[in-house]
């Protein structure tokens, strides 16, 4: 469950937390939720002036030396910075952009945390489900070793390695292995539902691949819970407790939108359309949130049909 009250060790006063990637989709939700929990959010953006217009009332900084100053002062960071996987085709140059946008800021954050004199130091740093590789039918609890089998999995593994020295330096480190996050206003869901909105759904590949999904509302709540609860350390799977096969996700979309789902797009066709990014929808990761379950976190959207219906109908998350 999400715990109320002031942030830990705050003495009832507002405590700062730095959120990199706060102008992004998940980062925006997390920043709002942390602010509601009593934190003073310092958002980090490559375009802070644009971010101030989008989210007035927040403290915004750029990625210059002010980043280290803010991290050193606050001692608490949620690190979600990184270029989006579907932003551009995966040329070797863009893969390097995805890598450097994640790792360079992470290394700077870790170095600043190591020098921070804050009473409690915390780094909650993102990673992603490709870090497990194409795992087939295996069940994947938290803390399984990283794999470099997939292109973005290798990037995620490097990202996790860049965050690791924070734990060695004495900060509490939690690494978010975030699943395919579903929401109406961002992420992959609007892309996935496009053919269904056009009147006929599709299944990608053979449809048997496991999708490690999570509703945006639960992802946000769980990240905030990880910030607040010292029991969370190491890798944490940010996924729903009931993984679904891709065909089940497609069926849930078809049912929610009232359309048929009879077209199968072969894996070769998906690769031809998406290039390297096809690994994000064809690889299989049967992830389960073992640490969240042990901490007593209650998911509001534990199974795929209810989650998709909630997103499609615009119900409260």
N, C-alpha and C positions, 0 to 999 in steps of 0.2 A: 504494500500500500504506500501511497505518498504521505509523508509525514508533514504536519503543519508546524507553525511556529517559526522563530527566527533561525537563520543559518547557524550551524554548529559553532560554538565558542565565540559567539557574537556579543554576548552579554546583553542581549535584547536590542543591540544596535544593528543597523544595516551594514552588511559586509559586502565588499566588492568581489565580483567574479568576472574574469575576462572570457569573452566568447569569441573565438575566431570563427570566421564563416557565418557571423550573425546576420549578414544580409542575404544569406541563402535561405532555402526553403525550410529544411529541418532546423537550422540555426535560428531562424526567426521564431519558430514555434517554441524552441527551447528557451530562448531569451525572454519571451513573454511569460512563460511558465516560471522561470527562475525569479523574475521580477515579482510575480504574484506570491512567491514563497518568501519574499523578504530580502532578496539579494539586490544589490545595486549592480546592474549589468553594464559592463564596458564592452561595447561591440567593436570588433575589428573588421575592417573592410578595405579592399584595394581601392574603393571609391567612397570614402567616408562622407563626402558632401552629398552624393546621391543617396547614401544610406540615411542621412539625417532627414532628407525630404521624405523618404519612404517610411521611416519610423521616428518621427519627432519625439522628443522627450527622453531619448536614450543618450548615454554618453558614447560618442563615436570617436575612434582613432584610426589612423592609417597603419601601414605596415612598415613605417620607418622606425627610428630609435624609440619613438613613443611606445611601441609594442613592449620592448624590454622594460621600460619604466613602469608600465601598467602591470605587467606580470610580477615584477619584483615587489611592487607595492601590495598587490592583492594576494598573491600566493595561491590563488585558486584559478584554474583555467578549464574551460570546456573547449577542446580543440577540434573544430569541424571544418577547417579550411581545406579547400581543394577544388580544382576545376572539375566540372561535371562530366561524367563518362559519356553522356549522349550529346555533349555540346558540339563536337566536331568528329569527323571520321578519324579512326585510329591509325593515323600515319605514325611512323617511328617518331616524328617530331612532336606529335600531340601526346603520344604515350609519355615522352619525356616531360612535357608540360604538366601532365597529370601527376607524374612522380614528383617533380620539383615543387609544384604548388603545395603538395602535402608535406614533403619532407623538410624543406628549407625552413618553413615557419615552425614546424615541430621542433627542430633542433634549436632554434632561437628561443622558443618557449622553455624548453628543458634547461638550457643554459641559464636563463633568467630565474627560473624556479630554484635552481641549485644555489643561487646567491641570495634568494629572498630570505628576509628575517621574519616573515609572517609566522604566527604561532602554529598554524596548521597549513601545510602545503598539499595541494591536490592537483592532479592532472587527470582529466577524463578525456581521453584522446580517441578519435574515430579510427576505425578500420572498416572492412566490409566482408560480406559473405564470400567473395571470390577467393579469400585467403585459405579456404578449405579445399580448393581445387574442384575437380569433377569427382565427387565422392560416391556416386551411384546410390546404392541402397543403404549405405552405412548411416547409422545415427550419430550425430555430431554434437556432443555436449561441449560446454565451454572448456577452454584450455587445451583443446586438441592442437597438436603442432601445426604450424603454418605450412602451407604448400606453395611452391612457386610454379605449379603446373600451368596456371592460367596467366594471361598477360596482366590483367588487373590484380590477380592474386599475388604476383610478384611485387607489384607496386604496394599493395597492402602489407605484405610481409616486410618490405623496407620501411614502411610507415610505422609499423609496430616496433621495429628495431630502433627507429629514431626516437620513439617515446620511452623506450626501456630504461635509459639512464636516469630518468626522473625517479623511478623506484629505487635505484641504487643510491641516489642522493638523499633518500629519506622521505620523499613525497609519497602520498598514497596515490598509486597509479591504477586506473581502470581503463582497459582498452575496449572500446565499443565495436564489436563485430556485428555491424548493422545489416539486417536483412533487407530484402526488397520492400521499401516503405511505400505504402499505399495511401493515397489521399486525393481528393478531387482537384486540389489547386496546385499540384506540383508533383515532382518525381516521375516515375514511369507509368503511373496509372492512366493519365490522360492519353498516353501513346498506346497503351495496351487496349483501351476501350474504343479507340478510333474505328476499327473495322466493325465493331458491334453497333456503334452509333450510326454507321452507314447501312445497317440492316442485316448483316450476316457476320457471325463471329468466326474466329479462326483458332485453330490449335497449332502451336509451333512445335516442330519436330514430332516425335512420337507421342508427346504429351505425358510421358511417364516420369519425366525429370521432376525431382522435388524442388519446390519453390520455397525458400526460407523467407517468408513474408511477415510483415507487421503493419498494423494500422498506425497512421501518423499520430493519433491521439495516444496510443499505448507506447509508441516509441518515445514520444515527448515525456510522458509520465515516468517511464522507466529511467530515462537519462537523468531526470531531476531526482529520482529516488537514489540513483547511483551517486550523484553529487552529495546527497545528504547522509547516506548510510555507510559507515566505515566498514561494514562487512563486505562490500564489493571491492575486490582487488583482482588484478590480473585481467585476463580476457573475459568479457561478458557478452553472451549472445543476446542481441537485441532483436528478438524474433517472437512471434506468437507461439503458444504452447502446442498448437496443432498444425504441423506443417502440411502443406497440400501439394499434390502433383499439379503440374501445369494444366492438365486437362480438367482438373477440378476447379482451378481458378477460372478457366474459360467457361465452364458450365455455370459457375456462380455469376459471371458477368452476363451470360446469355439469359439466365433466369431473371436477374434483376432488371435487365433492359427489355425483356420480352421479345427476344429475337432468336432465330435458330443459330446453331453453331455446328456446321457440317463440313467446313473447309479445313483441310489439313495442309499446312505449308511445310514441306520437307525441310530437314536440317540443312541440306545443301542450298535450298532456296533462301532460308534464313541467313545463312552465311553470305550468300551473294548479295542480299539486301543490306545487311548490317555490318559486314566485314568483321573485324576483330570484336566489336561490341556484341556479336551474336553469342559469345560465351556467357554473357549475363543472363540470357534466357534459355540457353540449351544445356548448360552444365547443371548437375544435380547436387544439391546440398540439403540434406535432411537434418537441419539444425534444431536443437531444442534448448530452451532457456533454463538450464539447470540451476544457475546461481540466482536468477530472479525467483524461481520457485522456492529455493531454500530460504530466501530472504522474506518470503511471504507476499511477494508482489502479486496483485490481483489484476489480471488482464480484463479489460472491458470487452474486447473483441477477440476471443480465443480461437474462433473457427472461421474459415474463409467465406462461407456463404453469408453469414451475418455481417461480417466486416464489409464485404462488397455491397451488400444491400444498404448498409448505413452510409457508405460513401456516395452511392448512386442517388439515394433519396435525400441526401443532405441532412440526415438526422444529426443530433448533437453527438459529438464523440465522447 
